[in-house]
């Protein structure tokens, strides 16, 4: 199975997390998501990020 993209999420209330995603070149989706953490009772709203394999390879080639 070949992977064609990466999807990740970062809690909206944790700017340090989502700023890392943006620094790494991930694109933020228009839609938000929710994650259930074991140590928090309520689901946490997240920004959803993605990067295609092609975007990743192009970024690596420029380094």
ABEGO torsion letter per residue (X at the ends): XBBABBBBBBBAABAAAAAAAAAAGBBBBABBBBBBBAABABBBBBBBBBBBAAAAAAAAAAX
